[in-house]
Amino acid sequence: FGVLLTLGNILSLASTTLLVGPSKQLQTAFARKRAVCTTVYLASLVLTLWAAFGLHSAVLVLLCCAVQYSAFVWYCLSYIPGGRSTVRSWAQWEIGRASCRKEC
Protein backbone atom coordinates (compact mmCIF):
# COMPACT_ATOMS: atom_id res chain seq x y z
CA PHE A 1 0.00 0.00 0.00
CA GLY A 2 2.68 2.49 1.03
CA VAL A 3 4.71 1.97 -2.12
CA LEU A 4 1.69 2.49 -4.38
CA LEU A 5 0.64 5.58 -2.42
CA THR A 6 4.14 7.01 -2.74
CA LEU A 7 4.34 6.25 -6.46
CA GLY A 8 0.95 7.90 -6.94
CA ASN A 9 2.15 10.98 -5.08
CA ILE A 10 5.30 11.13 -7.20
CA LEU A 11 3.17 10.93 -10.35
CA SER A 12 0.95 13.73 -9.01
CA LEU A 13 4.02 15.91 -8.46
CA ALA A 14 5.23 15.12 -11.97
CA SER A 15 1.85 15.99 -13.48
CA THR A 16 1.69 19.40 -11.79
CA THR A 17 5.26 20.02 -12.88
CA LEU A 18 4.19 19.38 -16.47
CA LEU A 19 1.29 21.81 -16.09
CA VAL A 20 3.18 24.78 -14.65
CA GLY A 21 6.77 23.98 -15.60
CA PRO A 22 9.61 22.77 -13.42
CA SER A 23 11.04 26.18 -12.48
CA LYS A 24 7.65 27.61 -11.46
CA GLN A 25 6.85 24.42 -9.53
CA LEU A 26 10.11 24.67 -7.58
CA GLN A 27 9.62 28.39 -6.94
CA THR A 28 6.14 27.91 -5.48
CA ALA A 29 6.96 24.70 -3.63
CA PHE A 30 9.97 26.22 -1.91
CA ALA A 31 8.44 29.63 -1.30
CA ARG A 32 8.90 30.86 2.25
CA LYS A 33 5.52 29.69 3.54
CA ARG A 34 5.72 26.25 1.88
CA ALA A 35 9.40 25.30 2.21
CA VAL A 36 9.08 23.33 5.44
CA CYS A 37 6.06 21.25 4.42
CA THR A 38 7.58 20.66 0.96
CA THR A 39 10.78 19.38 2.55
CA VAL A 40 8.86 17.17 4.98
CA TYR A 41 6.69 15.85 2.14
CA LEU A 42 9.64 15.01 -0.12
CA ALA A 43 11.56 13.44 2.78
CA SER A 44 8.54 11.31 3.69
CA LEU A 45 8.32 10.09 0.09
CA VAL A 46 11.93 8.93 0.19
CA LEU A 47 11.62 7.49 3.71
CA THR A 48 8.51 5.53 2.77
CA LEU A 49 10.31 3.83 -0.08
CA TRP A 50 13.36 3.21 2.13
CA ALA A 51 11.20 1.73 4.90
CA ALA A 52 9.40 -0.52 2.40
CA PHE A 53 12.32 -1.74 0.34
CA GLY A 54 15.30 -1.31 2.67
CA LEU A 55 13.92 -1.99 6.14
CA HIS A 56 10.81 -4.03 5.26
CA SER A 57 9.02 -2.34 8.16
CA ALA A 58 5.24 -2.12 7.77
CA VAL A 59 4.88 0.07 10.87
CA LEU A 60 7.43 2.58 9.60
CA VAL A 61 5.79 2.58 6.16
CA LEU A 62 2.42 3.42 7.72
CA LEU A 63 3.99 6.16 9.82
CA CYS A 64 5.67 7.65 6.74
CA CYS A 65 2.37 7.48 4.84
CA ALA A 66 0.67 9.40 7.64
CA VAL A 67 3.41 12.05 7.49
CA GLN A 68 3.08 12.17 3.67
CA TYR A 69 -0.65 12.74 3.88
CA SER A 70 -0.37 15.36 6.63
CA ALA A 71 2.36 17.29 4.83
CA PHE A 72 0.41 17.17 1.56
CA VAL A 73 -2.76 18.49 3.21
CA TRP A 74 -0.78 21.27 4.94
CA TYR A 75 0.86 22.12 1.60
CA CYS A 76 -2.52 22.29 -0.16
CA LEU A 77 -3.96 24.47 2.61
CA SER A 78 -1.21 27.00 1.94
CA TYR A 79 -2.79 27.72 -1.45
CA ILE A 80 -6.20 28.50 0.09
CA PRO A 81 -6.40 32.00 1.55
CA GLY A 82 -6.80 31.55 5.30
CA GLY A 83 -6.67 27.77 4.95
CA ARG A 84 -3.95 27.06 7.46
CA SER A 85 -5.16 29.59 10.00
CA THR A 86 -8.70 28.20 9.81
CA VAL A 87 -7.50 24.65 10.42
CA ARG A 88 -5.24 25.83 13.26
CA SER A 89 -8.15 27.69 14.90
CA TRP A 90 -10.43 24.70 14.53
CA ALA A 91 -7.80 22.34 16.02
CA GLN A 92 -7.23 24.66 18.99
CA TRP A 93 -10.98 24.90 19.53
CA GLU A 94 -11.32 21.10 19.45
CA ILE A 95 -8.41 20.63 21.84
CA GLY A 96 -9.97 23.19 24.17
CA ARG A 97 -13.28 21.35 24.06
CA ALA A 98 -11.60 18.03 24.78
CA SER A 99 -9.66 19.42 27.73
CA CYS A 100 -12.81 21.05 29.10
CA ARG A 101 -14.60 17.67 29.06
CA LYS A 102 -11.83 16.16 31.18
CA GLU A 103 -11.82 19.04 33.67
CA CYS A 104 -15.57 19.66 33.85
GINORBEL-V816410 format. One record per helix or strand. SS is the DSSP state (@ for helix, = for strand). FROM is the first residue (numbers start at 1). TO is the last residue. If there is no record, write none. Layout:
ss:SS from:FROM to:TO
ss:SS from:FROM to:TO
This chain:
ss:@ from:2 to:20
ss:@ from:22 to:29
ss:@ from:35 to:55
ss:@ from:58 to:77
ss:@ from:83 to:103
